[in-house]
Amino acid sequence: TIREKIEVTSLGKRVSELYIDPLSAAIMVDGFENRKPDDITDFALLQLIAHTPDVKPKLYPRRGEAERLTTALELHKDELPIDLVDAYLDAIEFEVLLGEIKMALVLHDWINEQSENAILEKYDVEPGDLYRIISSAEWLLYAAQELSKLMTLEKLSSKIRVLRERVKFGVKEELLPLVSLEGVGRVRARALYNAGYRAIEDLKRASIEELMRIPTIGGKISKKIKEQVGGLVLEKSLKAAEEAGSQKMLTDYSQH
């Protein structure tokens, strides 16, 4: 079996270092071998990790969700890297599969910048569960990235690395350079991007006053951004940012 194959190969040592169940590793390796690397989509990767025993918490379809989840399954079934035969023959297995589709949809909405509240309402999950799903997915995607690297699937490993970063921050790929900055979460990154600041170089050229005019940014964050990216900062601009920052309400600091 693939599980036995993993335990007696060089993958076995890495699996133990990653602290994942050997069955999770077997599922990932099997999934990678079932598809050409170019054919493995982000949704397929999200469903693949949802299929592992390590993912926590497991999601299950709630009353009234089965039809929507079945429609999503039909839409994506040709790209999924797992064998669906048993799931279609067994009612319990099919319900488990729909739960995996649900988790993949939750994560897919998250990385496509749906708001946290919208996701909680749409899928009827608790805030704590969403946080655990994101953390679990990030960890398992790191494991998947390492395993694909050991299998010399460099292109796939690179794709998984980007997906893992997107799951971590809850953003589309275009925002990754911006969310890497301290104090700039998904909401502020989108505000910066929409205002035309799409790369670190754009922020270097920006003045503090220009950044302060962007919704959710303000003086304190503008100053923090400029400290990280560099570029010319006038002393009077710095003073204005500090004064504006000191007047900000505490609610400003809770923005993500």
C-alpha positions as CSV (number, residue, x, y, z in Angstrom):
1,T,0.0,0.0,0.0
2,I,1.0,3.6,-0.3
3,R,1.1,4.0,3.5
4,E,3.6,1.1,3.7
5,K,5.6,2.6,0.8
6,I,5.9,5.9,2.7
7,E,7.0,4.2,5.9
8,V,10.0,2.5,4.2
9,T,11.2,5.3,2.0
10,S,12.9,8.6,2.6
11,L,9.5,10.2,2.9
12,G,9.0,8.3,6.2
13,K,11.5,10.3,8.1
14,R,10.1,13.6,6.8
15,V,6.6,12.5,7.7
16,S,7.6,11.9,11.3
17,E,9.3,15.3,11.4
18,L,6.1,17.0,10.2
19,Y,4.1,15.4,13.0
20,I,1.3,14.2,10.6
21,D,-0.4,10.9,10.5
22,P,1.2,8.6,8.0
23,L,-2.3,8.1,6.5
24,S,-2.5,11.9,5.8
25,A,0.9,11.7,4.0
26,A,-0.3,8.6,2.1
27,I,-3.5,10.5,1.0
28,M,-1.4,13.5,-0.2
29,V,1.2,11.4,-2.1
30,D,-1.6,9.4,-3.7
31,G,-3.4,12.6,-4.7
32,F,-0.2,14.0,-6.2
33,E,0.3,10.8,-8.2
34,N,-3.3,10.7,-9.4
35,R,-3.0,14.0,-11.3
36,K,-0.5,15.8,-13.4
37,P,0.9,18.7,-11.4
38,D,-0.5,21.3,-13.8
39,D,-3.9,19.8,-13.4
40,I,-4.1,20.1,-9.6
41,T,-6.2,23.1,-8.8
42,D,-6.4,25.1,-5.6
43,F,-9.8,23.7,-4.9
44,A,-8.4,20.1,-5.4
45,L,-5.6,20.8,-2.9
46,L,-8.1,22.2,-0.3
47,Q,-10.3,19.1,-0.7
48,L,-7.3,16.8,-0.5
49,I,-6.2,18.2,2.9
50,A,-9.9,18.1,4.1
51,H,-9.7,14.3,3.2
52,T,-6.9,13.7,5.7
53,P,-7.5,12.4,9.2
54,D,-5.4,15.3,10.6
55,V,-7.7,18.1,9.6
56,K,-9.6,19.6,12.6
57,P,-12.4,20.2,13.0
58,K,-14.2,18.0,10.5
59,L,-17.2,19.6,9.0
60,Y,-20.5,17.9,8.1
61,P,-23.4,19.0,6.0
62,R,-26.2,20.6,8.0
63,R,-29.8,20.2,7.2
64,G,-30.6,21.9,4.0
65,E,-27.0,22.1,2.8
66,A,-26.8,18.7,0.9
67,E,-28.2,20.0,-2.4
68,R,-25.8,23.0,-2.6
69,L,-22.8,20.8,-1.6
70,T,-23.8,18.1,-4.1
71,T,-23.9,20.8,-6.8
72,A,-20.4,22.0,-5.8
73,L,-19.2,18.4,-5.9
74,E,-20.6,17.8,-9.4
75,L,-18.9,21.0,-10.5
76,H,-15.5,20.1,-9.2
77,K,-15.5,16.2,-9.2
78,D,-13.3,15.9,-12.3
79,E,-10.5,17.9,-10.7
80,L,-10.5,16.1,-7.3
81,P,-7.4,13.9,-6.8
82,I,-9.2,11.2,-4.8
83,D,-11.2,8.1,-5.8
84,L,-14.9,8.9,-5.5
85,V,-16.3,5.4,-6.3
86,D,-16.8,4.3,-2.6
87,A,-18.3,7.7,-1.7
88,Y,-20.9,7.4,-4.4
89,L,-21.8,3.9,-3.3
90,D,-22.1,4.4,0.4
91,A,-24.4,7.0,2.1
92,I,-22.2,7.6,5.1
93,E,-19.1,8.0,2.9
94,F,-21.0,10.4,0.7
95,E,-21.9,12.5,3.7
96,V,-18.2,12.6,4.7
97,L,-17.3,13.7,1.2
98,L,-19.8,16.5,1.3
99,G,-18.3,17.6,4.5
100,E,-14.9,17.8,2.8
101,I,-16.4,19.8,0.0
102,K,-17.9,22.1,2.6
103,M,-14.5,22.7,4.2
104,A,-12.9,23.3,0.8
105,L,-15.6,25.8,0.0
106,V,-15.1,27.6,3.3
107,L,-11.3,27.9,2.6
108,H,-11.9,28.8,-1.0
109,D,-14.2,31.7,0.0
110,W,-11.6,32.7,2.7
111,I,-8.7,33.0,0.2
112,N,-11.0,34.9,-2.2
113,E,-11.5,37.5,0.4
114,Q,-15.0,36.8,1.5
115,S,-15.6,38.5,4.9
116,E,-15.4,36.4,8.0
117,N,-19.0,37.2,8.9
118,A,-20.2,36.2,5.4
119,I,-18.5,32.8,5.7
120,L,-19.8,32.2,9.2
121,E,-23.3,32.9,8.1
122,K,-23.2,31.1,4.7
123,Y,-21.7,27.8,6.1
124,D,-23.1,28.0,9.7
125,V,-19.8,27.6,11.4
126,E,-18.6,29.1,14.6
127,P,-15.8,31.8,14.7
128,G,-13.6,29.4,16.7
129,D,-14.1,26.6,14.2
130,L,-13.2,28.9,11.3
131,Y,-10.0,29.8,13.0
132,R,-9.1,26.2,13.6
133,I,-9.9,25.2,10.0
134,I,-7.6,27.9,8.7
135,S,-4.8,27.0,11.2
136,S,-5.2,23.3,10.4
137,A,-5.2,23.9,6.6
138,E,-2.1,26.1,6.8
139,W,-0.2,23.4,8.7
140,L,-1.3,20.6,6.4
141,L,-0.5,22.6,3.3
142,Y,3.0,23.1,4.7
143,A,3.2,19.3,5.0
144,A,1.9,18.9,1.5
145,Q,4.5,21.4,0.2
146,E,7.3,19.5,1.9
147,L,6.1,16.1,0.6
148,S,5.7,17.4,-3.0
149,K,9.3,18.9,-2.7
150,L,10.6,15.4,-1.7
151,M,8.8,13.9,-4.7
152,T,10.7,16.5,-6.9
153,L,7.4,18.1,-7.9
154,E,8.9,21.6,-7.8
155,K,6.1,23.3,-9.7
156,L,3.5,21.8,-7.5
157,S,5.4,22.6,-4.4
158,S,5.6,26.3,-5.5
159,K,1.8,26.3,-6.2
160,I,1.1,24.8,-2.7
161,R,3.4,27.4,-1.1
162,V,1.4,30.3,-2.6
163,L,-1.9,28.6,-1.6
164,R,-0.6,28.2,2.0
165,E,0.2,31.9,2.2
166,R,-3.2,32.8,0.9
167,V,-4.9,30.6,3.5
168,K,-2.7,32.1,6.2
169,F,-3.8,35.7,5.3
170,G,-7.2,35.1,3.6
171,V,-6.3,36.9,0.4
172,K,-6.0,36.6,-3.4
173,E,-2.4,36.0,-4.6
174,E,-2.1,39.7,-5.8
175,L,-2.2,40.9,-2.1
176,L,0.6,38.6,-0.8
177,P,3.4,41.3,-1.0
178,L,1.2,43.7,0.9
179,V,0.0,41.4,3.7
180,S,3.6,40.5,4.5
181,L,3.9,43.9,6.1
182,E,3.4,44.1,9.8
183,G,0.1,45.9,10.6
184,V,-1.4,45.3,7.2
185,G,-4.0,42.5,7.2
186,R,-6.4,41.5,4.5
187,V,-8.7,44.5,4.8
188,R,-5.9,47.1,4.7
189,A,-4.0,45.3,2.0
190,R,-7.1,45.4,-0.2
191,A,-7.6,49.1,0.5
192,L,-4.0,49.8,-0.5
193,Y,-4.2,47.7,-3.6
194,N,-7.5,49.3,-4.7
195,A,-5.8,52.7,-4.2
196,G,-3.1,51.8,-6.6
197,Y,-0.4,50.6,-4.2
198,R,0.2,47.1,-5.6
199,A,3.8,46.4,-4.7
200,I,6.4,47.4,-2.1
201,E,8.0,49.8,-4.7
202,D,4.7,51.7,-4.9
203,L,4.7,52.1,-1.1
204,K,8.3,53.3,-1.2
205,R,7.3,56.1,-3.5
206,A,4.2,57.0,-1.6
207,S,4.2,59.9,1.0
208,I,2.7,59.4,4.5
209,E,0.0,61.9,3.6
210,E,-1.1,59.9,0.6
211,L,-1.2,56.7,2.6
212,M,-3.2,58.4,5.4
213,R,-6.0,59.3,3.0
214,I,-6.7,55.6,2.3
215,P,-9.6,54.1,4.3
216,T,-8.5,52.0,7.3
217,I,-4.9,53.1,7.1
218,G,-4.5,56.3,9.2
219,G,-1.3,57.9,10.7
220,K,-0.1,55.1,12.9
221,I,-0.2,52.5,10.2
222,S,1.2,54.8,7.5
223,K,4.2,55.4,9.7
224,K,4.6,51.7,10.3
225,I,4.4,50.9,6.6
226,K,7.0,53.5,5.7
227,E,9.3,52.3,8.5
228,Q,9.2,48.8,6.8
229,V,9.4,49.7,3.1
230,G,11.8,52.7,3.3
231,G,11.7,55.6,0.9
232,L,11.9,59.3,1.6
233,V,9.9,60.5,4.6
234,L,9.7,64.2,5.4
235,E,10.0,65.2,9.0
236,K,6.7,67.2,8.9
237,S,4.9,64.1,7.4
238,L,6.2,62.0,10.3
239,K,5.0,64.5,12.8
240,A,1.6,64.6,11.1
241,A,1.3,60.8,11.2
242,E,2.3,60.7,14.8
243,E,-0.3,63.3,15.7
244,A,-3.0,61.6,13.7
245,G,-2.1,58.2,15.2
246,S,-2.4,59.5,18.8
247,Q,-5.9,60.7,18.1
248,K,-7.1,57.4,16.6
249,M,-9.8,55.5,18.5
250,L,-9.0,52.1,19.8
251,T,-11.4,50.6,17.3
252,D,-9.0,51.5,14.5
253,Y,-6.5,49.0,15.9
254,S,-8.9,46.1,15.6
255,Q,-9.0,46.4,11.8
256,H,-7.5,43.5,10.0
